[in-house]
């Protein structure tokens, strides 16, 4: 796997210096840009690429949440904040993790490993499988075996033909990484199009024992995909 290109955005110079030092200690991370001004980072991203952004939430020029709304979910983020209550709002976006200041290297390293797992998950779409960490173990899951993925608070339940895996992740993050054979059909469900047996008025029946609800705002997109 290639190095993960990183950007650091924080309005505190000491926080930037600390994170820069941490990034340099981890071989699979590559620092490409850092700034106290999120506006300058937006300008940088117009002509340059990056994979992962370490992003402070509370900044005077532009909040981290608004920054993510502008940049979008094509980038992955690790939030850095001194206020834990702000972190939950970030999970609406493509968040890998959040770091509560002051950040220790041990905690930073764990977060970096989590990012590495997430990028490895994306790259494995070129293969027929991916890996997830569930119940303290890494599990290999074949894409063709997945029936659906369900959001359960801060976790997702990946249901396959024979097993289910509870993973600390968000449905939005999973949606951004899955192939075109998967589709969001409800605020809490993504399904495998290949597993649809029939579509009723209110529900999708994947297998005899699995009935998945269709959200009103998702139904037309689903019907267009299966034409």
N, C-alpha and C positions, 0 to 999 in steps of 0.2 A: 504494500500500500504506500502511495506517495505521501510526502509530508503534508500536514494540514496547514494551510495558509491562514494566519491569524491577524486580527486587528484588535487593538486595545483602545477603548474610548472611555475616558474618565476625566472629570474636571479637576481632579486632585493630582498634582504632579508626583507626589510621593506614592500614590496608589499606582500610577502608571509605571513608575520606576520599579516598584515591587513586582508587578505582574510581568514586566519585561524580563526581569531577572529569573522569574519562575519559568517563563516560556523557554528561555535559553537553556534551561537545565533538562528539558524534555526533548529527546531526539526526534520524535514524530511531529513536533510543532515547529512551525516556521513563522517568525514575526515579520510581517511585510509593511505594517504601518501602525502608528499610534499617535494619538492627539488628545489634547484637553478640550478641543472644540469639535462637537459632533457635525457641525456644518462642513468643516474641512474634510471630515471622513466621508460625508456624502459626495463631496466633489471628487475625492480620491476614487470612490467606487464607480464613478461615471466612466472611467477609463482603465480601471484596474480590477483585478479579480481577488476574491478572498473567500475562504470557506467558513471560517468561524470568527465570530465577533465577541470579545469580552466587553460587555456593555454595562456601564453604570446606569442605574435607573433615574436617580435624581441629579439632573444637570440643569443649569440656569438657561442655556441657550435653547436646548431641546431635550425633553425628557427621553429616557430610554424607550419607553412605551411608544411615544410618537415617532422616534427614530425607526423602530421596527415596523411601524405602520407604513412609513415611507419606503424603506428598503424592501420590505416584503419577506415572505417565507422561503425565498430561494437561498437565503443565508441561514446558518444555524447560530444560535446565541447562547452564551453563558452569561447570566446576569450577575453583576456585582452590586451589592447594596448594603448599607448600614441599617436598613429598615426591613425586617423580615416580612412585614405585612404587605409591602409592595411587590414581593416576589410572585405571589399567586396570580396577579393580573397578567404577568408575563407569560404564563402557561397557555394563554390563548394563542400565542405565537409559536414559532418553531424553536422552542427552548430545549436545550440539552440539560441544563442544570442551573442552579443559582448559588452564588458564593456570598456568604454573609461576612462583611468586614468586621474586624481585621481578618484577612485571609491567610491561613497557614499554608505552608507548602504541601503538607500532607493532604489537606482538603483540596487544594488546587490540583494536585496530581490525580486524585480520585476523579475529579471532574473532567480532567483531560482524558483519562482512560475511558470515561463514559462517552465523551465525544468521539474518541477513536472507534468505539463499538458502533456508534451511530453511523459514522462514515463508512465503516466496513459493511454495515447493513445495506447502505445504498449501493455500494459497488457490487454487492453480490446479486443485484438484479440482473447482471450479465450472466449469472449462473441460474440454477433452478432452485436455489435454496437460500436461506438466510439464518443467522444465529440470533437468539435472544437469551437474556439472562433471566431465569425464573427459578425460585426456590433455591437460590444460591448456586445454581449450575448453569452452564452454557448449553443451550439446546439447538440442534440443527432442525429447521423446519422447511419442508418442501413447499414451494408456493402452490403447487397443484393440490396439496393436502388441506390448505386453509379453506374453511367454510365461511367464516365471518370473523370480524374483530369488533368487540364491544367495549365501549367506554364505561369504566366503573370508577367514578371519582378521579383520583390521581393515577389510576392504573388502567390498563387495557387487558381484556381477556381475549387471547388468540385461540379460537376454537378450530381444531383440525378434525379430520375424519375420526381419529381415535383418542385424541388427547385435548387438553386445554392448558394454556400457559398464562399465568398472571404476571404481567410485566409492568414495571414502573415507567410509564410513558403516557403520552397524550394521543387521542385519536387523530387530531390535526397533524401531529408530527408523523404518525404512521401513514396517513393519507398522502402526505407529500413525498413519501418514499416508495410507495407501492406502485406496481406496474399498472398498465391500462386495463388489465383484466379485473381490477378491483374498482368498486364504485361506492361512494357514500350514498346511503339511501335513507338515512335518519341522522339526527344530531348525535345519536349514540351508537350507530352501526355502520360498518363498512362490510360489503359482501364480495364474494368471488363470483363474477358473472357466469363462470363456467359451471357453477353448482346450482343455478336456478332450475327448479323443476317446473314451476308455474307461478304466475303472478295473479293473486286474487284482487278483489276490490280494495281491501285494506292491508293485506299482508303478502309478503314474499315467502313462499315455502321452498326452502333449500333442500331439506330432507324431511321425511315424514315426522320426525320429532323436533324439528327446528323451524319455528315460524318467526320471521323478522318483520317488524313494522316498517312501513314506508311513510316517511314524513311528507306532508303536503308539498313543501317547497322542493323536494327531491324527485317526486314522481315523474314529472315530464322529462327530466334529464335521463332517468332510468329507461323510460319507454323509448326515447330516441336512441339510446345505446344498444337496445336489443332488436331494433328494426332490421 
